[in-house]
Amino acid sequence: MEIIKKTGIVLYANLYTKVAFVLYPDDTRYKARVRVRSVLCGKTCKRCPHGPYIYIQWREKGKLKEKYFRAVSKEEKQGGSFEKII
């Protein structure tokens, strides 16, 4: 289980089971999911797409929210399929 604090909220994520939770300072808790994706930087860049990056997504009051969790490590990239590491 990895834990990262971001802008007043705490993200808990088990990258092997794809289960995550978002915990707000007022103890509000949301079940979340782990997503891996590459992103375009919006510029004419020769290295696009960038990543892959790990994001945590959850629904809050009907809206889809998303926070960056971390980049996929070099060891994870070399390991082959991302489904195996998450």
C-alpha positions in Angstrom: 0.0 0.0 0.0 1.4 3.4 -1.0 0.3 6.6 0.7 0.8 10.1 -0.8 -0.4 13.4 0.6 -1.6 15.9 -2.0 -3.2 19.3 -1.3 -4.9 18.4 2.0 -6.1 14.9 0.9 -4.5 11.6 1.4 -4.4 9.0 -1.4 -4.1 5.3 -0.4 -3.4 2.9 -3.3 -2.6 -0.7 -3.6 -1.1 -0.8 -7.1 -1.3 -4.6 -7.4 -5.0 -4.9 -6.8 -6.0 -1.5 -8.3 -7.9 -0.6 -5.2 -7.5 3.0 -3.8 -9.1 5.3 -1.3 -9.2 9.1 -1.0 -9.3 10.5 2.5 -10.2 14.2 3.1 -9.2 16.1 6.3 -12.8 15.9 7.5 -12.6 12.0 7.4 -14.8 11.8 4.2 -13.6 8.7 2.4 -14.2 7.7 -1.2 -13.4 4.4 -2.9 -11.2 5.1 -6.0 -9.5 3.2 -8.9 -6.0 3.2 -10.2 -5.4 4.2 -13.9 -2.2 4.2 -15.9 -2.0 6.5 -18.9 0.3 8.5 -21.1 -0.4 12.2 -21.7 0.2 14.7 -24.5 1.9 17.9 -23.4 -0.1 20.1 -25.8 3.0 21.3 -27.6 4.6 20.1 -30.8 7.0 17.8 -29.0 9.0 15.0 -30.4 8.8 13.0 -27.2 5.0 12.9 -26.9 3.2 11.1 -25.4 4.9 11.4 -22.0 4.6 8.9 -19.2 3.2 6.5 -18.4 1.8 8.0 -15.2 -0.4 6.6 -12.4 -3.6 8.5 -11.6 -6.2 7.9 -8.9 -9.8 8.5 -10.0 -13.0 8.7 -7.9 -16.5 10.0 -8.0 -17.5 12.8 -5.7 -21.1 14.2 -5.8 -21.5 12.8 -9.3 -18.3 14.3 -10.7 -15.3 12.4 -11.7 -12.2 13.6 -9.9 -8.6 12.7 -10.6 -5.2 13.2 -9.0 -1.7 12.4 -10.2 -0.2 9.7 -8.0 3.3 9.1 -9.4 5.2 8.1 -12.6 5.7 4.4 -13.5 9.2 3.5 -12.4 11.9 2.3 -14.9 11.8 -1.2 -13.3 8.0 -1.4 -13.8 8.4 -0.2 -17.5 11.0 -2.9 -18.2 8.8 -5.5 -16.5 6.5 -5.7 -19.6 2.7 -5.3 -19.3 1.4 -2.7 -16.9 -1.4 -5.0 -16.0 1.2 -7.1 -14.1 2.4 -4.2 -12.0 -0.9 -2.6 -11.1 
